[in-house]
Amino acid sequence: MLTTPQAQDKPRNARLEARVSSDQKDFFQRAASLTGRTLSELVVDSTQEAATKIVQEQEIIRLSREEQVAFVSALLAPAEAGARLRKAVRSYRRKAGL
């Protein structure tokens, strides 16, 4: 499950700066005013939302129905271990003293 950092209960002691054009700042300020938030609140909230979406897209694996069936089938009936894998297991066990 994805956990995102929340600032409500933690002190805000880190600083984030960005250079934008005057037009962008005015536009962002207008959006903030329309939503009843400060410019900082708008920027932080919007950035948090965008970052959460990006991380979710990168960390969550989405499979088609066919891919789901293939994945579960492979888990339930794994292929026989090959010679190289068996050799690697023996080597690991020997080195680990197992």
Secondary structure, 3 states (H helix, E strand, C coil): CCCCCCCCCCCCCCCCCCCCCHHHHHHHHHHHHHHCCCHHHHHHHHHHHHHHHHHHHHHCCCCCHHHHHHHHHHHHCCCCCCHHHHHHHHHHHHHHCC
